[in-house]
């Protein structure tokens, strides 16, 4: 995916899953993906759809809020790294202790919920997926960036 903005209007979970599968197929093998949106917008749900399309076991994909980092194995390939920055402080030392720079530079697709702005320093670029919830509970998913 290179600098293009793509928009999906998803009225239900099946449409969101379909959007996630399509997004997954457009990602580079080492892509860093920032998932942004309000609490409850569907970041983890979309991450699950993306990870499943890339070969992860969808049942294993859960919010990494408490663990902060989850790795999902992929048969014959690099694991998918799922990071949740919600509980991370702005303290860079904490990031270093957890190994965020190495994870972002390592192999495989990286899905980051609640990314910290300064994570950009450890990336060669990223795809941003912004999720907005409409009054009717549908989702607007906007995908932009290079990754």
C-alpha angles and dihedrals in degrees: 000000000000122000094310122132115219123185127202125189107204119190096180144008094273091057090048090051090050090050090049092051092050092047090050092054090054096052124104115239092254098036122151110213124195113204111199132178142105123296107286094019092123105261094141092042090054091044088054091053092048093047093047091052089051091053106269122134102259091211090064095052109099137145108289091208095126100031090038091207130048126179120206115199119230119202108249095358149068116294123254111249115214115193128183113200095183095100095034115106123222087255106120091201089066090053091051092049091052091046098240095153092052092045092051092048094043130093125284136039115308118209112194123190115195093007118200114239092235092057084087087077090067096044135077088216136310145222113241120212112190117191122198125183116219124212090260089055093251116134130233109206117192119190120194141152137052125288 
